[in-house]
Every structure is written in structure tokens, then in C-alpha cells.
Amino acid sequence: MSRTITKTYGTGELIRRFLPYLMKYRKLLLLDLGCASLTTLCDIVLPRIMSTLTNTAMYRPASLTAGLIGRLALLYTVLRLLDAAAYYYMCSQGHIMGVYIETDMRTDAFRKLETLSDSYYSNTKIGQIMGRITADLFDITEFAHHCPEEFFIAAIKITVSFVILCFASVPLTLIIFACVPFMLLASVRLNHRFRSTTKSQRVELGELNAQVEDALLGERVVKAFTAEDEELRKLEAGNQKMQNIKKERYYAMADFNMSTRLFDGLMYSVTIIAGGLFLVRGRIQAGDLVAYILYVTTLIATIRRIVEFAEQFSQGITGVERFLEIMDTPVDITDRPGARNLVIRGGDILFDHVTFEYPDDHNRVLHDLCLEIHPGENLALVGESGGGKTTLSALIPRFYDVTDGAVRIDGQDVRDVKLYSLRSQIGIVQQEVYLFSGTVAENIAYGKPGASREEIVRAAKLAGADSFIRDLRDGYDSYVGERGIKLSGGQKQRISIARVFLKNPPILLLDEATSALDNESEILIERSLRDLSEGRTTLTIAHRLTTIQHADRIVVLGKSGIEEEGSHQELLAKKGTYYRLWNGVLTEDEAERKAI
């Protein structure tokens, strides 16, 4: 069963898995890092300029001329111009590189989501999924840009500062830099807590999004049952959990920042005490001590930037982690090695000793079922709810795979053919119609991408939808609203039938396509469905038995499997299960169960 991976990823593994996305834009990255190195020049050179000026003024005042000051000023001005140009590139192209990476990762995540089976979506809230491929990946832009950049700049500044300061005084340099490992160790340990609270916040945000989405999509039900206060109570509970998590996150952030400020003070104190003693004893010049103070300031600013970046790093790495949880979710339904295209010769469908149980709860629905639907035959499945009718139809396009046995189309096991080839030759009309936000024409054209307007209109006419579509304000260009909310149930159903007419598949699955419609709409839809199923191998599932009385063959499916089969008249003559369903007659056992 497909479920989101919940394993714990180490930081090293997350970075390793992220690197291929970063390396795709290595040219941009190298230019960005080159510009980052240029921006460090001013910070590195300024202390040396101040040291030169101070030592010259104190020990060689005659050498401190306007020419020297002018040359140093010119050098610093040129470096500032380089810094400005490099910083512009980093802010523009560096961030754009992050946008490219974010886009690639979102595309890969969506592509993976499209491969996951119904089991995954049965166990994962849409709000959580939306959070993972939108908000979580927003932080990737900043993370992809700043992560290599900040660490690269820090490495340059720390390394160059260490080398330059060693030329002035190795002992003093070692004393000051001895504080750095302790500062980094404390930061890393505190960052683990910060990252944990960041992930908890993301998870809870997904839950909150899912709850709000659920309430808004079902707003008519909420109003009908005057359940506004109940939905508000749910929201307040989710809000409270989010508030507590964010409070914990800010406590972790406060601990994190407090520790860095304490280490800042420690490094300044060490520099003042040790540097002062070295100066008194003549082991360092005044200008070099000024340089030390400036370099320590640069060093502290660098480490503080890294520490502050830890929040951004934590958010970015959490986004990578939640992205990988999607990417590492196993795909239940996929092409087997060596899978070939499905070849339809007549459209014969055989359920060969099929057994099926749902992978999440192991509820067995079908057991050793054998059934054949002949080419061009319209076979209807009826029976009580829970008998496995819809499940049986879902096995043909491999929305689920059989637990045992096989489903064969013209002798070809559906698991041995390519999914695209299989599903492209099956048309499905369901009770619950899903229309996408867009126009009527766009929704019909979903059955055949790139279809011409003439083909769309022809399909609509075949489905009996052309007249009502033309009566709409903008005709075929009318906006249907989210999930087709602007249309009636019958209108949406006829558009879904037009979509299948346009697809023109040899195999047709009708899953209670008229059970939710009024009588007038049902009559119109039935006529369209009869036209649609003409000459196609058709499996019809129905609760309203009046809709399938003209089927070539009717199969009654019960808890124990196939109970009866035959034509409408043959089954009525048997006076068995179908007869009772048709006449609404219940056995004593059935009446007792219904009473319970």
C-alpha cells in the first residue's frame, strides 16, 4: 500500500539527495560562488588597510602621505564597486537558480503523485499533499541559493582571517579561534531542536489546511446541518495546536540566538584581554590589534550569519525532507519489466479466479471469482452494497491489482501491459463526476487532448449535451466553476459522457452513472449511455435496476460471489435474489438484518 514515508532522514542524506538538483545548474552555481568570493574582499582587506594606516601613523609618521592614503582609498573603492556588481548577481541570478530548482522539484513531486495508487490517496489528506508541493518547496528557493553561498563565504572568511592573523601573532590567533569550535558545537546541538519544531509546524499546518479545505468544500452541508460552531471548534483546536508548536519553535529559536550572543561576547572578551596583554608586553603592534578587533568582528559577523542562516537552513532542509517523503513512497501500480502495449482484438474481458483484498485493512471483497465479458457485450453488475461491484470494475484499469488470479483483456494479463496503453483504451463514467476548473470545451477535450472544436461539438451532440451547452451564456467557452459547481448534476454527467465519446475507447465502464440524477435527467443520460455503449465491451454497475433491464446479461454479485446471471426476464423467472431486488422483496434474514 502506498503511504507517505515517515522514516527519519539524516542531514547528510538530505543534502546528498538534494545535490543532483543543485548540480543541474552548476554553471550558475559556480558563477554565484565566484561572485560570493568577490564580496568577501572588502571585509578581508579593510582590516589590513586600517592596520597599515595605524602602524604607519604610530611608528613611521613620515611615510603617511596623501599619496598612500589615496592609493588605499582607491583600492577600497574599486573593491566596493566589485562588491556591488557581485552582490547584484548573487541577489538576482542566485535566487533565480533557486527558483529553477524549486520548479524542478515540484514537477518531480507532482509526477510521482500521479503514479501513486488509490490506496495512497485513501490514507493521505489532500491538504497535507498540497502543503508538501507548495509551501514546503517555497523555502527551497532560498535554501538552494543561500546554503552553498553562505557556507562558501564563511569558509573563505574564516580561513583567510586565520592565515592573516597568524602572521601577526600565532598564539593570540589560536586563543581566539579556540572559541569557534565550542560556538559551532552549541549551535549544531540547538539547531536539532529547532529543526524538529520546524517540521512539526509544517505537519500541523498541513493538517490545518486539510481541515479548512474540508469545511469549505462541504460548506453547503455545514450550513444545512447548522454545524458552523462545530467547524469553528475544530478550527480552534487546530489553531491551538499550531500556536503551541510555534511557541515551542520560538523558544528553540531564542535559545539558539541567546547562545550565539553569549559566544559573541566571549570572543570579544578574549580578544580584549589577550590582545591587551600582548600589546602591553610588546608582542603585537597597535595596528595589528586594531586589525585583530576588525577581523574578530568580521569573524563574529560571519558565524552569526551562519547561525542566523540556520533558521533558513532548517526550513529548507525540512522542505527537502518532506519532498523526499513523497519521492520515496513506493509505487504499488507500475509497469512490469518488459511490459508491452495492449492490443485490443475484440474486447473480451476475463476475470480468472480473481481474489482481492484491500491492502490497507486486508478486507477481502472478492474470492476466486470467475467471470467473462464477451466482445461487444453489455454486462450489468447488480447486488447489495459492499458486494464488490465497484472494486471489480476498478481492477480492469488497474486502479488496484488483484491479490490472486488475473484480469485478462483478449487473453493479455493487464499487469503485463503498459498502464498508459491499458487506460487509454478504457472509458469510465462514474456517479461522482469530476469537472476541472475551466470551460465546458476544455473539460470535454480532456478525453482527447488537442481535439478540434468540431470534434468537441460532435462528442457533445452524441452525449445529448449540445443543446444545453449552447444555452449557456458563453456556450462552449462557459466557465464551469470549481468541480463544475455552476452546472447541474445531469449537465455535468452529460459532459463526462461527451468526454468519453471523444476518447472513443473500445472498453467502457459505467459505475452507477445515473443513480444520483432526477428522473428526467436519468432518461436523457440513459439514452446517451446506450448510444455510447453501442459496439463496445461494456461493464455497467447499477443500483437502479430499471437502467440495466436491457443489458445483454445481468450478473448478481453477493458476498459469496456470483449468485445469479442471465437476462432481465430470465432472472425474474428464477424468483431469486434479482427478483427480490427488482420487487423490493426481502427474505426473513434480510428483513431482520435491515431492522437491526
N, C-alpha and C positions, 0 to 999 in steps of 0.2 A: 504494500500500500504506500502511496506517495504521501509523505508528510514532510513538513519543513524540518531540516536538520537542526538539532539543538545541541550538538557537541560543542565543546569549548575549543576555540582556536587560540594558539599562541601568537604573540605579536610577530614573531619571526615568520611563522607560516602565513599570516595575513599579508605581510609585506611581500613575501616571495610570490604569493598568488596574485598580488596586485602588479608586480613588476612587468609582466607581459603587456599590460595596458599602457604602462608608462613608456616602455621601450619602443612601442609602436611610433611614438613621437620623439625619438631620441635626438633628432636634429634640433627640434625646438628646445628640448631639454638642455642640450649642450650649449646652445646659444644663451639660454636663460641662466645657466650656471656661469658661463663666461661673463655675462653682464653682472651677475651677483658678485663675482670676484672683483670686478671694477669698482663696485660700490663700497668695497671694504678698504680701498686705497686711502680715502680721506681719513677714515678712522685710524688707520695704521700709521700714516705719515704725519698727521698733526702732532702727536706727542713728540716725535723726533724733531719737528720744526721748533716746538716750544722748548725742548731740551737744548737745541743748538743756540737759540736766542738767549736763553737764561745763562748757560755756561759761558757763552761769548761775552755777555754783558758783565758777568761777575769776575771772570778770570782773564779775558782778553778784550777789554772795552774798546781798545783802539781798532779792533777788527770789525766792530759792529757798525758798519757803514750803511748808507742809504741803498747802495747797490746790492748788498747782501739781503737787506730786508725786502727790497724789490724783487729779487730773484726768488726768495722763499714765498713771497706773496703771489707771484706769477705762477709758481709751481702749484700752490694750493688752489688758485683759481682754475687752472687747467684741469686739475683733478676734480674740482667741483662740477665743471661742465661735463666731464666724462661721467661723473656720478649721476647727473641729471638725465643724460641720454640713456645710460644703462638702466636707471630706475624706471624710466618711461617704458622701455622694452619689457622689463620684468612685470610691470603692472598691466600691460596690455597683452602681449603675446604669451606671457606666463600663465595668466588667467585663462586665456583662450585655449591654451593647451589643456588646462583642467576641464574646460567645457567639452572639448573633444572626447576626453577620457570618460567624463560623466555620461555623454551621449552614447558612447560605445557600450558602456556597462549597462545602461538602461535598455539598450537594444538587445543585448545578450540575455538580460534577465527576462524581458518580455518574450523573447524567442524560446527560452527554457520553459516559461509558464505555459506557453501554447502546447508544449509536449506533455505536460503533466495530465494524469488521468482524472476522472471524475472523483476518485477517492480523495485526492489532494484537496479539491475544492469543497468536498463534503466536510473536511476536517479543518479548514483554514478560513478565517474570516477575510472577506474582501478588503475591509478597512486595513487589516494588517498587511496584506499584499500591496495595497496602494501606498502605504507608508514606506515599504521597503524600496519600491521603484521610483518614488518621487522624493519625499522629504529626506530619506536616508542618503540618497545619492546626490542631493544638493550639496552636501558637505564635501563630496569628492572633489569638486572644482577647486576649493581652497586647499584641501589636503594634497591633491596631486601637484599643485603649484608650489605650495609653501614647504611641504615636507622635505624634498631634496634640497630646495633652495636654502632654507633656514639652517639645516644641518651642515650644508656645504660652507655657508658663510661663517658659522660658528667654528668649524674645523680650521678654516683659514685664519680667523682672528686669534683663536687660542694658540695655534701652532706658531704663527708669526710673532705674536706678543711674547710667547715663551722664549723664542730664539733671540729676539731683540733685547729682552730684559736680561737674559743670561750674559750678554756682552757687558752689561752694566754691573751686575752683581749676581753671581750664581746662587750664593747662599740665600739672599733675600728673595730671589725668584722662586727657589724651591720652597721656602717658608710660605709664600703667598699661594703658590699653586697646590700646596698640600691641602688647602681647604676645599679645592674644587671637587675631588672625588666624594667627599662627605656630602657636599651640596647635591651632587648628581644622584648619589645613592638615596638620599632622603626624598628627592624629587620623584625618582622612579617608583619608590615604595608607595608614596602618597598618590601617585598617578594611577596605580592599580585600582584603588578605591574609587577614584574619580571616574575611571573608565567604566567600572561596574555600575555606578549610579547612572551614567550616561546611557548605557544600554537599557537599564530598567526603565528609564524615562521614555526611550524610543518604543519599547514594548507596550507600555501603558498608553502612550499616545496612539499607537495602532488600535488598541482596544477601545479607546475613547472615540476615535474616528469611526470604528465599526459600529459602535452603539448609536452615534449620531446619525450615521448613514441609514441604519436600520429604522430608526424612528422617523426620519424624513421620507424615506421611500414608502413607509407604511402610514403616512400621515392621515390618510382617509380612515384607516382602521382605528388609529388613535383617536380621531375625532368622533367616529361612530360609537366607540365604547367610552367616550369621555375619559380617556386614560392619560390626559395631558400631565396630571400631577404625578402619575406613576412613572412616566417617561422622564419627567423632571427629577424625580427622586433617583432614578438610575443615573442620570447625568451628574447629579450632585455627588453620588457615591464615587463615580469615576473621576470627577473633578477633585474630590478629597484625596483619592489615591495618588493622582498626579501631583497634587500640592505637596503631599508628604514626600514623594520621591524627589521632587525638585528642591525641597528644603534640605533633604539629605545630600543632594548633589552640591548645593551651595555651601553646606558645612564642609564637605570634602574640598571644595574649591578654596574656601577660606583657610583651611589647614595647609593646603598646598602653597598658597600665596604667603601665608604667615611664615612658613619655614624658609622660603626664599629670601624674604626681607631680613630675617634673623641672620642668615648666612651673608647677605649683603653687608650688614653691619659688622659681622665678624671679620670679613675680608678687609674692610676699611680700617678697622681697629688694628689688625695685624700689620697692615701697611704703615699706619701712622706710628705705631710703637716700634716695630722692627726698623722701618725706614729712618725714624728719628734717631735711634741708637746708632745705626750705621753712619748717618750723617755726622753725628757728634764725634764718632771715632775716626772720621775721615775715610771711611771705606766706600763712600759714594759721594758724588758731586751733587750740588744743589739742583742743577738742571736735570740730572738723571732721576732725582727723587720726584721732581715735577713730572717727568715722563712716566715714572712708576705710577704716580697717582692717576694720570690720564689713562695709562694702559689698564690699570685696575678698574677705572671707571668704564672703559670700553669692555673689559672682560666681564664685569658685573652686568653691564647692559646686555651683552651677548647671552650670558647664561640666563638672565631674567627673560630675555626674548624667547629663548628656548623653553623656559619654564612656562611662560605665558602661552607659547605655542602648544604646550602640552594639552590645553583645553581643546584647541582646534584639532590637534593630532588625535585626541581621544574621540572626538565626534567623527572625524574622518575614518579612523580605523574601525569604529563601531559601524559606520555605514558600509565599509568593506566587509565586515564580518556578517552583517545581515544580508548583504548581497550574496555572499558565498553560501549562506544557509539555503538560499533559493537554488543556486547553481549546483549544490551538492545533493539536492533532493533527488532520490533515484526515480528514474522514469519507468513506470510499470508497463506501459504500452508503447512498443517501439518496433521498428523493422528488424526482423531477424537477419543475420548474415546470409547473403545470397538471395534475399527476397526479390521476387520478380513482379512485374506488372500483372494485375488481374485481367484475365481475358474472358469476357462475357460472350458465351456462345448462345445460350437461351435464357439464362437467369434462374436456373434451378438452385434452390437453397435447401441444404440438408443439415438438420441438427442430429449429429451422430453420437448417440449415447452421452448427451450433454449433462454434466453436473456443474452446478455453480453455487458458490457461497461468497458473500461479500467479504473482502479482505480485512476490513476494519473490525467487524464484530463477529465474523465467521458464521453469520446467519445463512443457513443453507436454504436456497429458494427453489432450485431445480435439482432433480436427481435422476440420472440415467434416462434422460428424455430423448426420444427419437421422433422426429417429425420432418417431413419433406414438403416443400412448397414447389410445385411444378412450374416450369417456364410459362409466363404469362398468366398464371393463376392468381386470383384474388382470394386470399385466405384470411378469414377473420378469426381473431382470438377473443374469447369471452371467458368470464369467470369472476369469482369474487375477488375483491381487493386483496393483494398480498399473495396471489397465486403465482406471480412471476411473469405476467404478460409483458409488462414494460421491460423487465430485465431480459427476457428472451429477445426482444427486438433490439436491445442495446448491445447484444453480443454480435450481431451481424456487422455493424460498422466498427466493432472492437472499441466501444467505449469502456467495456470491460473484457477481460479474457476468461474463457471457460476454465473452471477448476479441473475438469476432466472431460474427456471426449473431444469433439471437434465440431466446428461450424464450417461447412463447405459450400462454396458457390461454384456451380458447374464442376464439381469434383476437386476444387482447389481450396485447401485449408486457408481460412482468412488470415491465419498467423504467418503463412508462408508468402503472402503477397505484400507489396508496399502499401503502407497506410494511405498515402495520397491517392494511389491508384484505386484502392478499395472504396474510400469515402467519396471520391469524385464521381463514382457510378451509383451512388445511393442518394435518393432524395428523401428527406424527412419532413413531415408535417406534424407538429405537436399541438397538444391542447393549449399549452402556455406559449404563446407566440412572443418572440423577442424581435422587436424592431430597433434598429440603431438610430441614434440621433442623426437626422439628416432629412433628405427629401424622399418622397414616395419613389421616385425613379431610382435613387441611389439604393434604396432598400430592395427593390425588385432586382436591380442589377447585381446584387450580392450573389445571385445564383450563377452569374456568368460575368466576371469582371471584364470590363471593356465592351460590353454589349452596346449595340447602337440603340438610338431612341425607337426605331421601328421595331426592333426585336423586343424591347421592353413593353411597348404598347401591345404587340401581338400576344405576349405572355399574359398581360393584364386582361385582354379580351377573353382569352381561353379560360382564365380563372374567374370570369364574370365580375371583374373589378374595374373595368374601363369606365363604365358609366358614372359610378360614384367618384372616381378619381377626377374625372373632368368637371364634376360639380364642385370640387374643392376650389378654394379661392385662387390658388396658383396651379391648379391641375397637378401634373406630374412633378412639378417643382415645389409643391407644398411641403412645408416643414412638418414632420410628424411628431416632434417633441421627443423628450427623453422616454425611451421604451415605447414610443408610439402612443403617448398619453392623449394626443389630440384626436385619435381615431377610436371608433367603437370596436368591440370585440370581433364582430363579424367583418368589419373592414380590415382589421389587422390580419385576420385569418385568411381573407382572400388575397391580400398582398403576399402573405407567406406562401400561398399556393401558387401565385404567379411567379414567385421566386423559384419554385421547383419546376414549373413549366419551362422557365427559361433555362434551367440547368439541364432538363430533358434526360434524366437518368433512366437506366433500364430496370432498376430496382427501386421500389417505393415502400416507405414505412410510414403508416398513418397511425399515430398514437393518440387516440381519443380526440381527434381533431375537431369534433363538433359538440363535445359534451358540455362545454361552458357557454353555448350560444342559445339565443332565443329561437323559437320555432321558425320564424320567417328566415332568419339568418341561416339556420340549420338546413332548411330546404335549398337555399341558394348554394351553400357550401357543399352539400351532398352532390348536387348536380356537377359542380366544378370538380369534386373529387372523383366522380365516376368518369368524367372526361379525362382526368389526369391519370387514372389507373388503367385506362384502356391500353391493352397491348403490353403492359409492364407486369413483372412479377411483384405482387403487392401483398404486404402483411398489414392488416388492419386490426387495431385494438380498439374495442368499443365497450362502453357501459350501456349506452342506449342501443338496445338490440334492434330497434327499428331501422337503424342506419346500416346494418350489415345483413339484412334478410335476403338481399340479392347477391350476396357473396357466393363465389363458386363453391367454397367449402368453409364450414364453421367448425372450429376446434374449441371444445370446452376444457379449460385448464383449471385444475384444482390443486389442493395441497399435495395430493399424491401423484400428480402428473396429469396426463391426458385422460379425461373421464369419458368424453364422447366426441365424435366427429361425424360430419355429414352435412347435407344441405339443410336449409331452414325447415323445409317441410319434413325431411327425414328425421330431424331431431325432435320436432314437435310430436311426430308419430310415436317416438320412443317413450315419451312422457317421463323423461328422466330429469337430469339437472337443468338442461337447457329449457325444457318445458316449464319447470318451476320458475326459472329466471324470467322467462317470457311472460308468464301469467302472474308473477309475483307470489307464487305459492311456496310456503316454507314447510319443510318437514318438521316433525316434533322436536328433533335435536336442534335444528336451525332456529326454530322459534324460541327454544329455551336459551340458546346462546345469545340471541338477539335481546331477549328480555333481561339477561344478565348484564 
